Amino acid sequence: MKQKVIVIGAGITGISCAEELRRSGAEVTLIDRVPAGDPSQTSFGNAGILAREGVMPIANPSMLKMIPQIMFSPNSPVYLKWSYLIKFAPWALGFVMNGTRPKARPIINALNELLYDTVERHTQLAKGTKADRYITSGDLTFLYRHKRQFTSDRFANQTREDLGITWTELSRTNLLERDPHISNLYKFGIAYNNHGWITNPSAYVAALALHFQKNGGSIHAGEVVKLGQGTVMLKDGQKLTANSIVLATGAWSKGLASALGHNVPLQAERGYHLSLKSSSIMPPNTYLIMDKRFGLTPMDGFLRCAGQSEYAPLDMPPNQKAINNLRQFLYRLYPNIEHEGETTWQGTRPTLPDSLPMIGRSPKDASIVFAFGSQHLGLTMGPKIGQIVRDIVLDKPSNIKIDAYSPSRFD
Ligand SMILES: Cc1cc2nc3c(=O)[nH]c(=O)nc-3n(C[C@H](O)[C@H](O)[C@H](O)COP(=O)(O)OP(=O)(O)OC[C@H]3O[C@@H](n4cnc5c(N)ncnc54)[C@H](O)[C@@H]3O)c2cc1C
């Protein structure tokens, strides 16, 4: 008999789980309060980078040294309202404690497992769907003001080398050969090889959802208010049942997951984008601008500049200062850039203090499988999480060790 599965959340995580399960023969219903590709999803407006190199936890030995500089410099890429400090403090403490070398090492290995084959995983997920056209391969270039900013980060560089992540050093001359518009603020670069990006993240997710639906998957519009024991309750009073329920509700997962009795220290880490239509300058591949910590991606007809980390409640209105920062950072890189209009967006990353997602069956309720918490890397790791969840739900053997992602690790 076919396994009946409900997946809640139609962002990149949920659609990856739903499609993998459908392909393996399960009867899958995908529930979301908004359509896939909607601007309220975090999957709508990210930088599109398939960050295979992103193995460093957000809190890591190099980053901890920079906290005072990051928090107190004007136009910092990271910020926090002082009025939120008391609520934020317990999470921040856990976050900082995970940044030491001994704590970071197992986290790095667990992140690497989710990232190392990202381009192949996306290619496989999108194969035969209209999402396929949005996948591009190429370098991911980190831009630095000076070479020493790269060389001084020995822990991260050694970690990446140990994991077989390869790169090419780019002098200022090399950078200009690739992109003559880079301002003279940036004198050094590192091109990480074998990376990729998605040229329109919202269209990508929408195309995957359409394929899922056209091939027998069911999509149900509604807001889930309660779940447990194989049952999902919707806001309009409907009740749906399944053998397994996958919770892939991104930054909104805390309430539903905590109601099952788990400690889920999920923090809303808000980010922003500025997209320039018909930009006069397009970088040859994706960039991360290291002093201001933002991503720059040549997309399908527009240039996207995305970043900022704002620790704040989920429902706080967008902060115009973050958009102004991004605009200012972009003009520092490309002083002569022109365009035909801009759009702006705020989205919310789901971040746990150890930078790892929660993936696995809830020990409190065997019908529930967690799949959320993919922080800055949810697009990159989405298809891999989809495969892991498929194997958990269908009880398939797997070589991937999932203990590090355990839903009960903070209980
Ligand atoms: C500025 C920015 C830049 C980023 N850049 C990158 C990048 O370059 N590369 C990368 O890999 N990652 C990036 N990320 C991170 C990435 O976008 C997220 O990790 C990822 O989109 C999370 O996907 P998700 O499917 O888990 O969540 P979402 O996309 O947010 O989807 C969650 C879904 O759950 C639904 N939902 C929630 N609660 C309920 C409920 N009760 N009932 C029904 N439905 C519900 C929501 O409506 C939503 O559709 C970036 C994030 C930001 C903010």
The ligand as an SDF file (V2000), in Angstrom:
LIG
                    3D

 53 58  0  0  0  0  0  0  0  0999 V2000
   18.8230   37.6760    2.1940 C   0  0  0  0  0  0  0  0  0  0  0  0
   18.9530   36.1740    2.1400 C   0  0  0  0  0  0  0  0  0  0  0  0
   19.8710   35.6090    1.2650 C   0  0  0  0  0  0  0  0  0  0  0  0
   20.0300   34.2200    1.2160 C   0  0  0  0  0  0  0  0  0  0  0  0
   20.8900   33.6910    0.3130 N   0  0  0  0  0  0  0  0  0  0  0  0
   21.0370   32.3360    0.2320 C   0  0  0  0  0  0  0  0  0  0  0  0
   21.8930   31.7640   -0.7540 C   0  0  0  0  0  0  0  0  0  0  0  0
   22.4830   32.4610   -1.5680 O   0  0  0  0  0  0  0  0  0  0  0  0
   22.0390   30.4210   -0.7620 N   0  0  0  0  0  0  0  0  0  0  0  0
   21.3740   29.6110    0.1180 C   0  0  0  0  0  0  0  0  0  0  0  0
   21.5690   28.3970    0.0790 O   0  0  0  0  0  0  0  0  0  0  0  0
   20.4940   30.1220    1.0190 N   0  0  0  0  0  0  0  0  0  0  0  0
   20.3230   31.4690    1.0930 C   0  0  0  0  0  0  0  0  0  0  0  0
   19.4600   32.0050    2.0120 N   0  0  0  0  0  0  0  0  0  0  0  0
   18.7510   31.1060    2.9370 C   0  0  0  0  0  0  0  0  0  0  0  0
   17.5700   30.4120    2.2770 C   0  0  0  0  0  0  0  0  0  0  0  0
   16.8160   31.3260    1.5210 O   0  0  0  0  0  0  0  0  0  0  0  0
   16.6740   29.7500    3.3250 C   0  0  0  0  0  0  0  0  0  0  0  0
   17.4810   28.9480    4.1810 O   0  0  0  0  0  0  0  0  0  0  0  0
   15.6430   28.8500    2.6570 C   0  0  0  0  0  0  0  0  0  0  0  0
   14.8930   29.5840    1.7140 O   0  0  0  0  0  0  0  0  0  0  0  0
   14.6990   28.2490    3.6760 C   0  0  0  0  0  0  0  0  0  0  0  0
   13.7680   27.4930    2.9420 O   0  0  0  0  0  0  0  0  0  0  0  0
   12.5430   26.7800    3.6450 P   0  0  0  0  0  0  0  0  0  0  0  0
   11.8160   26.0350    2.5990 O   0  0  0  0  0  0  0  0  0  0  0  0
   13.0530   26.0150    4.8150 O   0  0  0  0  0  0  0  0  0  0  0  0
   11.6700   27.9950    4.2110 O   0  0  0  0  0  0  0  0  0  0  0  0
   10.6820   28.9830    3.4120 P   0  0  0  0  0  0  0  0  0  0  0  0
   11.1500   29.2060    2.0290 O   0  0  0  0  0  0  0  0  0  0  0  0
   10.5090   30.1870    4.2610 O   0  0  0  0  0  0  0  0  0  0  0  0
    9.3480   28.1800    3.3320 O   0  0  0  0  0  0  0  0  0  0  0  0
    8.5910   27.9070    4.4830 C   0  0  0  0  0  0  0  0  0  0  0  0
    7.1420   27.7680    4.0540 C   0  0  0  0  0  0  0  0  0  0  0  0
    6.3650   27.3230    5.1500 O   0  0  0  0  0  0  0  0  0  0  0  0
    5.0930   27.9560    5.0620 C   0  0  0  0  0  0  0  0  0  0  0  0
    4.4610   27.9170    6.3850 N   0  0  0  0  0  0  0  0  0  0  0  0
    4.9750   28.3790    7.5440 C   0  0  0  0  0  0  0  0  0  0  0  0
    4.1320   28.1390    8.5600 N   0  0  0  0  0  0  0  0  0  0  0  0
    3.0430   27.5260    8.0200 C   0  0  0  0  0  0  0  0  0  0  0  0
    1.8320   27.0250    8.5650 C   0  0  0  0  0  0  0  0  0  0  0  0
    1.5660   27.1070    9.8810 N   0  0  0  0  0  0  0  0  0  0  0  0
    0.9490   26.4550    7.7190 N   0  0  0  0  0  0  0  0  0  0  0  0
    1.1980   26.3620    6.3920 C   0  0  0  0  0  0  0  0  0  0  0  0
    2.3230   26.8090    5.8210 N   0  0  0  0  0  0  0  0  0  0  0  0
    3.2580   27.3790    6.6330 C   0  0  0  0  0  0  0  0  0  0  0  0
    5.4100   29.3690    4.6260 C   0  0  0  0  0  0  0  0  0  0  0  0
    4.2760   30.0000    4.0620 O   0  0  0  0  0  0  0  0  0  0  0  0
    6.5260   29.1020    3.6080 C   0  0  0  0  0  0  0  0  0  0  0  0
    5.9950   28.9660    2.3150 O   0  0  0  0  0  0  0  0  0  0  0  0
   19.2630   33.3900    2.0750 C   0  0  0  0  0  0  0  0  0  0  0  0
   18.3230   33.9680    2.9360 C   0  0  0  0  0  0  0  0  0  0  0  0
   18.1540   35.3400    2.9620 C   0  0  0  0  0  0  0  0  0  0  0  0
   17.1250   35.9500    3.8720 C   0  0  0  0  0  0  0  0  0  0  0  0
  1  2  1  0
  2  3  1  0
  2 52  2  0
  3  4  2  0
  4  5  1  0
  4 50  1  0
  5  6  2  0
  6  7  1  0
  6 13  1  0
  7  8  2  0
  7  9  1  0
  9 10  1  0
 10 11  2  0
 10 12  1  0
 12 13  2  0
 13 14  1  0
 14 15  1  0
 14 50  1  0
 15 16  1  0
 16 17  1  0
 16 18  1  0
 18 19  1  0
 18 20  1  0
 20 21  1  0
 20 22  1  0
 22 23  1  0
 23 24  1  0
 24 25  2  0
 24 26  1  0
 24 27  1  0
 27 28  1  0
 28 29  2  0
 28 30  1  0
 28 31  1  0
 31 32  1  0
 32 33  1  0
 33 34  1  0
 33 48  1  0
 34 35  1  0
 35 36  1  0
 35 46  1  0
 36 37  1  0
 36 45  1  0
 37 38  2  0
 38 39  1  0
 39 40  1  0
 39 45  2  0
 40 41  1  0
 40 42  2  0
 42 43  1  0
 43 44  2  0
 44 45  1  0
 46 47  1  0
 46 48  1  0
 48 49  1  0
 50 51  2  0
 51 52  1  0
 52 53  1  0
M  END
$$$$
